[in-house]
């Protein structure tokens, strides 16, 4: 698992850079959390394509399970991707509510992810 680290003030943010990594299940997410935490980062950035497509199909429960792990471990997550044209109303609502709560962010760029996670 490969990361680059960003420092914003006293906040260390891990960005998953491993292009071959795909978070396919809860165990993969826990490995991601553990690796980032071990290296001193309590905030993580992943790209939309690094998450299995089932993550974005809410009825699978995958997003809920993975995001619950982030909540349990008190870690923040930013998912970088193109979410402007999401067709599913439930996914749009989920994204909006996640962004509002301030623990999980769906953003369009690394810069926006860094801003969200360092605030």
FENSULDA-V451966 format. One record per residue. RES is the residue in one small letter. PHI is phi in whole degrees, -180 to 180 (NA if undefined). OMEGA is omega in radians with two decimals (* if undefined). Layout:
res=[RES & RES]
phi=[PHI & PHI]
omega=[OMEGA & OMEGA]
This chain:
res=[x & x & x & x & x & x & x & x & x & x & x & x & x & x & x & x & x & x & x & x & x & x & x & x & x & x & x & x & x & x & x & x & x & x & x & x & x & x & x & x & x & x & x & x & x & x & x & x & x & x & x & x & x & x & x & x & x & x & x & x & x & x & x & x & x & x & x & x & x & x & x & x & x & x & x & x & x & x & x & x & x & x & x & x & x & x & x & x & x & x & x & x & x & x & x & x & x & x & x & x & x & x & x & x & x & x & x & x & x & x & x & x & x & x & x & x & x & x & x]
phi=[NA & -109 & -127 & -115 & -116 & -115 & -116 & -121 & 64 & -96 & -101 & -102 & -121 & -95 & -108 & -70 & -110 & -69 & -70 & -89 & -77 & -131 & -80 & -102 & -161 & -63 & -62 & -62 & -65 & -65 & -61 & -59 & -60 & -62 & -64 & -64 & -63 & -58 & -94 & 90 & -107 & -107 & -134 & -134 & -116 & -130 & -88 & -51 & -73 & -86 & -107 & -57 & -54 & -63 & -57 & -92 & -106 & -60 & -66 & -73 & 82 & -62 & -61 & -60 & -65 & -67 & -68 & -64 & -63 & -61 & -66 & -60 & -87 & 54 & -117 & -100 & -137 & -121 & -108 & -98 & -175 & -103 & -112 & -66 & -109 & -64 & -83 & -73 & -61 & -65 & -69 & -58 & -64 & -62 & -63 & -60 & -67 & -61 & -62 & -67 & -72 & 86 & -112 & -121 & -125 & -109 & -132 & -98 & -155 & -61 & -59 & -68 & -65 & -62 & -62 & -65 & -81 & -98 & -84]
omega=[-3.07 & 3.11 & 2.73 & -3.07 & 3.10 & 3.09 & 3.08 & -3.04 & 3.12 & -3.10 & 3.08 & -3.07 & 3.11 & 3.05 & 3.11 & -3.09 & -3.12 & -3.09 & 3.13 & -3.10 & 3.03 & 3.11 & -3.02 & -3.08 & -3.10 & -3.13 & 3.08 & 3.13 & 3.13 & 3.06 & 3.10 & 3.13 & -3.12 & 3.13 & 3.14 & -3.12 & 3.13 & -3.14 & 3.00 & -3.13 & 3.10 & 3.12 & -3.01 & 3.03 & 3.00 & 3.06 & 3.12 & -3.09 & 3.08 & 3.07 & 3.11 & -3.13 & 3.11 & 3.09 & -3.06 & 3.02 & -2.93 & -3.10 & 3.09 & -3.12 & -3.09 & -3.13 & 3.14 & -3.14 & -3.11 & -3.12 & 3.04 & 3.09 & 3.10 & 3.12 & -3.14 & -3.13 & -3.13 & 3.09 & 3.11 & -3.12 & 2.97 & 3.10 & -3.09 & 3.13 & 3.13 & -3.08 & -3.10 & -3.03 & 3.10 & -3.08 & -3.08 & 3.11 & -3.13 & 3.10 & 3.07 & 3.12 & 3.13 & 3.13 & -3.14 & -3.12 & 3.11 & 3.13 & -3.13 & -3.08 & 3.01 & 3.06 & 3.11 & -3.10 & 2.99 & -3.02 & -3.04 & -3.10 & 3.08 & 3.13 & 3.11 & 3.07 & 3.13 & 3.10 & -3.11 & -3.06 & -3.12 & -3.12 & *]
